[in-house]
Amino acid sequence: MFVIQGHAASRLHYDFRLEMEGVLKSWAVRKGPSLNPEDKRLAMMVEDHPYDYKDFEGNIPEGNYGASQVEIWDSGTYEPLDETSKLSDEKELLKELKAGSLKFILNGKKLKGEFALVKMKNAENNAWLLIKHKDKFAEEKYDAEENTAKNSQVTKFLEEKKPKKQQKKS
């Protein structure tokens, strides 16, 4: 399974998580995932999260790592793109992760189709790019924030954190 959590930490980002080896391999994606193949989103790999975290929504109290509001933005299943591999799906994905080039198909509510996570060379050790492949689910213009629920607790949390003058302009 995969899950993407909107996270209103010091700034809004999206935690992209793939289930592997009983944990959630995790990347922080600043602008959120995109269905536009032209968008190459920086995805910073962070520490693995426990599998149980897949369902977490709510407020992480001040003083704790990642303190702020978290909600599930999308979730579903995923599978490796390589159908010819003789390895199990998980072993194929782990091999690709180690090689720094993961190619997979997402079956989510919002995100569907082929994607890749590619480790950047000559960059920080944990810097990857999240890229949408050109397929029938690709869209020319896509903004993750525009595809967030109107009653989003993360959006509400961020609005409440804005200085009063900024709130009036919005």
Secondary structure, DSSP 8 states (H G I E B T S, - for coil): -EEEEEEESSSEEEEEEEEETTEEEEEEETT---S-TT-EEEEEEEEEEEGGGGG--EEE-TTSTT-EEEEEEEEEEEEES-SS-SS-HHHHHHHHHHHTEEEEEEEESS-EEEEEEEE-TTS-TTEEEEEE-SSTT--SS--GGGGS-TT-HHHHHHHHHS-HHHHHH-
